[in-house]
């Protein structure tokens, strides 16, 4: 059985030719957690490790006066 990330691969860069969140086709990069292709509008930068993640694999912390984004690994630390 194939995982969704494996099914969506297929473009010349090894990733889907469309963003899996919004279906845009520009500036695709893999999420550093799930490896789905995500566009520049859907990418979130983790405040701790500074890697790029999709909205599903990141969380926003509203507990201080500024919003901070964390990946699932860093948010549990």
C-alpha positions in Angstrom: 0.0 0.0 0.0 1.4 3.4 -1.0 1.4 6.4 1.3 -0.2 9.6 0.0 3.2 11.3 -0.3 4.4 8.4 -2.5 1.3 8.6 -4.7 1.6 12.4 -5.2 5.2 12.2 -6.3 5.8 12.4 -10.0 7.1 15.8 -11.2 10.7 16.1 -12.3 11.8 17.3 -8.9 10.3 14.1 -7.3 7.3 15.9 -5.8 3.7 16.6 -6.9 3.4 19.3 -9.5 0.7 21.0 -7.3 0.6 22.1 -3.7 -1.3 19.5 -1.7 -3.0 22.2 0.4 -4.1 24.8 -2.2 -3.3 23.2 -5.6 -1.1 26.0 -6.7 1.8 25.1 -9.0 4.5 27.6 -8.0 7.6 27.3 -5.8 7.0 23.8 -4.5 9.2 22.4 -1.7 8.6 19.3 0.4 7.4 19.7 4.0 10.3 18.6 6.3 7.9 16.4 8.3 5.4 14.7 5.9 7.2 15.4 2.6 4.1 16.7 0.8 4.8 19.3 -1.8 3.8 22.8 -0.5 3.9 26.2 -2.2 5.5 29.4 -0.8 2.0 30.6 0.5 1.4 27.4 2.5 4.8 27.0 4.0 5.4 27.7 7.7 8.8 28.3 9.2 9.5 26.8 12.6 10.7 29.4 15.1 13.0 26.8 16.7 14.6 24.7 14.0 13.9 27.1 11.1 12.8 24.4 8.7 9.8 24.6 6.4 6.6 22.7 7.2 3.0 22.6 5.9 0.1 23.8 8.0 -0.8 20.2 9.0 2.7 19.6 10.4 3.1 22.9 12.2 1.2 24.7 15.0 0.9 28.4 15.8 1.5 29.5 19.4 -0.6 32.5 20.4 0.5 32.6 24.1 2.8 35.7 23.8 2.3 39.1 22.2 3.6 37.7 18.8 2.5 34.6 17.0 5.2 31.9 16.7 5.1 28.8 14.5 6.5 25.5 15.6 6.8 22.2 13.8 5.3 19.1 15.5 8.8 18.0 16.8 9.7 21.4 18.3 6.2 22.1 19.8 6.5 19.0 22.0 9.8 20.1 23.5 
